[in-house]
Amino acid sequence: MFNISSIKSPGPDGYGSTFFKVLWQDIGDEVCRAIGQFFETCIIPEELLNTTLSLVPKVDNPNRAVDYRPIAYDLLLFCKGSLSTVKVLKNVIGEFSSVTGLQINESKSQVYFGGVSAAEKLQKSTELNLSEGSFPLKYLGVPMRPTKWKHEDFLFGLRNYWMSIFVLPQSIIKEVERLCHGFLWGVNGNRSKIHMASWAKVCLPKAYGGLGFRNGQVWNHAILAKYMWEISEKHDLLWVKWINTIYLKGSNFWSYRLPLDTSWYWRKLCKLRGKFSYEDIKAAGLSGKFQSSILYNSALSQQQVGYYQAVWCRLSLPKHRFLLWQVVNAQLLTCDNMLRFRVPLESLLCPVCGSFVESHSHLFFDCTLSKQVLDHIFNWMAFRAWPYEFDSWRTWLSSRNHGFLFHINNMILAAVVYSIWRNRNGCIFDNFSRTATSIASEVKSIIQHRLYIVSKKKLSSQEQRVLTKITM
Ligand SMILES: [Zn+2]
């Protein structure tokens, strides 16, 4: 408070900083006590929240509420993009102005569009007599955009937004990760449901065997490393020059000794120096544009996995890919896996055939019903595409060429695995198993539907033959 200039206007309580500075000897203890109490109890005395509201009259003898100028707020109005709707909006604003006397300040207002052509934009902004604004638009500090937010955008987009500005506290990172766990595995009360994959594995890029989520703390540091890169590369930016003049004063950023009485933000940024090597940071900016993902990946000790292309094949449905990823890693909650969590089970036997202990190997390859499903599918495809045994199947996934047939096979495989798993859950929860013929025809119809989209693309004659055969 002693840094606030004495001529600045008073706060909501009506007292300027001079009041406190002059009377500090008398009231200082009481002010500190009140603030301390707030931090301990989260309670502010009601009197401190009382605010004086001044109404400025618009006419000589005001006697109605509309005769005063209310305090104006930022206002967003939404409407459909058609010209007729824009005209209606304009009329409504005009009517509002004639009743209240409030006018739009055209120099401070803008119009934003989503999914509208350039010619139409011009027509509508001319109609409204407003200039066009550009995205991202921030409203109350939150970035907005014209397309719909998805779950992931919410969890990661907003997280990334704040992470690009601050070193987030551990507690916030943990809380966001808790929400991500729940989003991924489902929740049971306040906790996410039982799952096999560790968070560390989930946080690996897909090519390294994970799901491409990111470890909050490492990612936070990798995003902020951009500022270290800009400082050490001495970019021609005003803030970099400022840092160099005020803090570094000619010394090297990497060997610079941090004074004790420096700002909070600068201290946090300098402490990140130990998180990544200068070489890795330099490599992340090699293209001239800093890429945090390169830096993040450089901190990984894992190797890439061979099955990555097969599992994350773009032709497969996203839910099929996710399940296939779990099968390849033997991470589904089959009876043998449940045993590891010490979940009490009535029986460890396969819920489909009831004859063997349920494992990934049994359920997807050895179980009688699954074998029958595969026979149907291979008969339909006119060849046996993948091995019948779990471990050789996993090796096979990693060791093939990546042509058109590769993608078709992956798509069929993912659909088969998904349907077998769904039927297995039906056996447990509905006490009902479908026949191999019915499961196989479900797989066929999913594939035919997916291929209908692919068939629009240009294909070689061999690819066309395969396609005709399986879409028949
Ligand atoms: Zn079985």
Boltz pocket constraint, residues with backbone or C-beta under 6 A from the ligand:
constraints:
  - pocket:
      binder: B
      contacts: [[A, 350], [A, 351], [A, 352], [A, 353], [A, 354], [A, 355], [A, 356], [A, 362], [A, 363], [A, 366], [A, 367], [A, 368]]
      max_distance: 6.0
